[in-house]
Amino acid sequence: MPWGDAVSKAWHVYILQCTDGSLYTGVARDLERRLSQHNGDQPGGARYTRGRRPVRLLWSETVADRSAALQRELAIKRLRRADKLRLIDE
């Protein structure tokens, strides 16, 4: 990947819904690729989502950098389920 492409990719925080109804929060630079990994179409993906496929993207937010993405991910993971669902509905 050329250097310019790597620099221009934004970071995303996202929430997925698994087939069992559970919610999964993560971060990625390439959201489409990461969703494909979670669904088993490409190698990778989280162990949590492997047994709960297919997953679907419910919400995502673009953030400034990796640090901001990780901080936002942690904040969302600390929310109660009801609060996550409210965030998704906003």
C-alpha beads as a LAMMPS data file, in Angstrom:
LAMMPS data file: protein, C-alpha beads

90 atoms
89 bonds

1 atom types
1 bond types

-500.0 500.0 xlo xhi
-500.0 500.0 ylo yhi
-500.0 500.0 zlo zhi

Masses

1 110.0

Atoms # bond

1 1 1 0.000 0.000 0.000
2 1 1 1.481 3.382 -0.910
3 1 1 2.323 5.662 2.000
4 1 1 -0.280 8.288 1.016
5 1 1 -3.114 5.745 1.152
6 1 1 -2.113 4.599 4.646
7 1 1 -2.070 8.149 5.957
8 1 1 -5.421 9.095 4.423
9 1 1 -7.406 6.191 5.895
10 1 1 -9.535 7.286 8.809
11 1 1 -10.148 5.297 11.972
12 1 1 -13.643 4.020 12.731
13 1 1 -15.345 2.849 15.891
14 1 1 -18.212 0.473 15.191
15 1 1 -20.928 -1.612 16.801
16 1 1 -22.022 -4.942 15.321
17 1 1 -25.041 -7.063 16.119
18 1 1 -24.404 -10.803 16.217
19 1 1 -26.967 -13.495 15.364
20 1 1 -27.525 -14.162 19.070
21 1 1 -28.510 -10.485 19.517
22 1 1 -25.351 -9.526 21.366
23 1 1 -23.456 -6.361 20.506
24 1 1 -19.753 -6.178 19.650
25 1 1 -17.725 -2.956 19.610
26 1 1 -14.443 -2.562 17.755
27 1 1 -12.136 -0.240 15.816
28 1 1 -10.783 -0.450 12.282
29 1 1 -9.182 1.605 9.550
30 1 1 -10.878 -0.339 6.739
31 1 1 -14.409 -0.917 7.977
32 1 1 -15.563 -2.990 4.980
33 1 1 -12.605 -5.352 5.278
34 1 1 -13.082 -5.694 9.026
35 1 1 -16.767 -6.518 8.634
36 1 1 -15.825 -9.114 6.012
37 1 1 -13.352 -10.618 8.496
38 1 1 -15.970 -10.738 11.252
39 1 1 -18.308 -12.583 8.879
40 1 1 -15.629 -15.102 7.898
41 1 1 -15.262 -13.982 4.283
42 1 1 -11.596 -13.105 4.931
43 1 1 -9.086 -14.383 7.483
44 1 1 -9.134 -12.544 10.800
45 1 1 -12.009 -11.251 12.837
46 1 1 -12.581 -11.487 16.534
47 1 1 -12.953 -14.808 18.326
48 1 1 -16.143 -13.431 19.890
49 1 1 -17.884 -13.012 16.540
50 1 1 -16.723 -16.346 15.027
51 1 1 -19.456 -18.339 16.746
52 1 1 -22.078 -15.638 16.318
53 1 1 -22.110 -15.125 12.547
54 1 1 -23.371 -13.509 10.505
55 1 1 -22.898 -10.109 12.069
56 1 1 -24.272 -6.835 10.785
57 1 1 -23.053 -3.307 11.185
58 1 1 -25.430 -1.204 13.287
59 1 1 -23.389 1.938 13.882
60 1 1 -20.035 3.511 13.104
61 1 1 -18.257 6.765 13.809
62 1 1 -15.149 8.230 12.202
63 1 1 -12.532 9.556 14.608
64 1 1 -9.311 11.515 14.234
65 1 1 -6.705 8.853 15.012
66 1 1 -6.022 5.452 16.563
67 1 1 -5.775 6.845 20.069
68 1 1 -9.171 8.545 19.790
69 1 1 -10.640 5.342 18.325
70 1 1 -9.386 3.202 21.200
71 1 1 -10.605 5.692 23.808
72 1 1 -14.049 5.875 22.186
73 1 1 -14.197 2.057 21.914
74 1 1 -13.452 1.698 25.615
75 1 1 -16.069 4.295 26.532
76 1 1 -18.692 2.480 24.459
77 1 1 -17.757 -0.924 25.873
78 1 1 -18.363 0.471 29.361
79 1 1 -21.926 1.527 28.472
80 1 1 -24.919 -0.554 29.429
81 1 1 -26.688 -2.302 26.536
82 1 1 -29.603 0.157 26.713
83 1 1 -27.197 3.083 26.389
84 1 1 -25.486 1.450 23.387
85 1 1 -28.880 0.999 21.717
86 1 1 -29.666 4.678 22.359
87 1 1 -26.345 5.630 20.765
88 1 1 -27.221 3.531 17.710
89 1 1 -30.636 5.229 17.415
90 1 1 -29.199 8.762 17.498

Bonds

1 1 1 2
2 1 2 3
3 1 3 4
4 1 4 5
5 1 5 6
6 1 6 7
7 1 7 8
8 1 8 9
9 1 9 10
10 1 10 11
11 1 11 12
12 1 12 13
13 1 13 14
14 1 14 15
15 1 15 16
16 1 16 17
17 1 17 18
18 1 18 19
19 1 19 20
20 1 20 21
21 1 21 22
22 1 22 23
23 1 23 24
24 1 24 25
25 1 25 26
26 1 26 27
27 1 27 28
28 1 28 29
29 1 29 30
30 1 30 31
31 1 31 32
32 1 32 33
33 1 33 34
34 1 34 35
35 1 35 36
36 1 36 37
37 1 37 38
38 1 38 39
39 1 39 40
40 1 40 41
41 1 41 42
42 1 42 43
43 1 43 44
44 1 44 45
45 1 45 46
46 1 46 47
47 1 47 48
48 1 48 49
49 1 49 50
50 1 50 51
51 1 51 52
52 1 52 53
53 1 53 54
54 1 54 55
55 1 55 56
56 1 56 57
57 1 57 58
58 1 58 59
59 1 59 60
60 1 60 61
61 1 61 62
62 1 62 63
63 1 63 64
64 1 64 65
65 1 65 66
66 1 66 67
67 1 67 68
68 1 68 69
69 1 69 70
70 1 70 71
71 1 71 72
72 1 72 73
73 1 73 74
74 1 74 75
75 1 75 76
76 1 76 77
77 1 77 78
78 1 78 79
79 1 79 80
80 1 80 81
81 1 81 82
82 1 82 83
83 1 83 84
84 1 84 85
85 1 85 86
86 1 86 87
87 1 87 88
88 1 88 89
89 1 89 90
